[in-house]
Amino acid sequence: MAQIISGKEVSARVKAEIAKETEVLKAAGITPGLAVIIVGDDPASKVYVKNKKLACEAVGFKSEEYALSEETTQEELLALVKELNSRNDIDGILCQMPLPKHLDEQSVIDTIDPKKDVDAFHPSNVGKIMIGDYNFLPCTPAGIMELIKETNIEVSGKECVVVGRSNIVGKPMAMLLLHKSGTVTVCHSKTKNLKDVCKRADILVVAIGKAKFVTADMIKPGAVVIDVGMNRDQDGKLCGDVDFEEVSQVAGAVTPVPGGVGPMTIAMLMKNTLTSAKLRESRA
């Protein structure tokens, strides 16, 4: 039976450390501040925003939520972002995606000050991640690296396979593994012999959004398997992209869904916001 990598436990440790550092910053007169913008009434987005607010409270940050109507225009949204850019008491700006279809997500990302881009989606920050000289890392890939560290597996020299090539998870995940000297293969919908490629992996990260897509016969015995998926099975139960019951019999370590990658994403958002607060003096 595989080691179960608990994102709840690891994220609790990360947030406890952030809370300690926040106390020190507050004593120096700086309270980290995160502004979260949500447009429309998407239920999943509302849950994510609520969880981010609770996380801010837990670590001692100031949080501000801007809940905008579905009819908000591009001009109104960008004006709010620019106002938050100019405020010295706001260290991080996050616009919850997806946005309503009439709004241009990339334009919003481009408008956020890169120094306050705690999602690390701005092209400037993406470029810095590529060359390995960054202040912020995308929250989900950064959280995954913490979970891999938890297994005491050295990435250097390992065969690493990432299934999925999104800008949010797949591409930055590949870069972080590469920075740690992993040998990285990125798979996608056009990949041939996917099963064989996955079975080579010492470390397998799956982020494709298909329920229980990865099965035990795709896993190298003893591999570390990180499941980024969040889906519903035919019974309506939350599940990942990995068939957890099957794969846990073959893998050396595996993340559960829920309770694996999800809690780490929010913990890393807190870490990025703390980093931005520490850099606040350089923005003055």
Secondary structure, DSSP 4 states (H G I P E B T S, - for coil): -PEE--HHHHHHHHHHHHHHHHHHHHHTT---EEEEEEES--HHHHHHHHHHHHHHHHHT-EEEEEEE-TT--HHHHHHHHHHHHH-TT--EEEEPSSPPTTS-HHHHHHHS-GGG-TT--SHHHHHHHHHT--S---HHHHHHHHHHHHTT---TT-EEEEE---TTTHHHHHHHHHHTT-EEEEE-TT-SSHHHHHHT-SEEEE-S--TT-B-GGGS-TT-EEEE---EE-TTS-EE-SB-HHHHTTT-SEE--SSSSHHHHHHHHHHHHHHHHHHTHHHH-
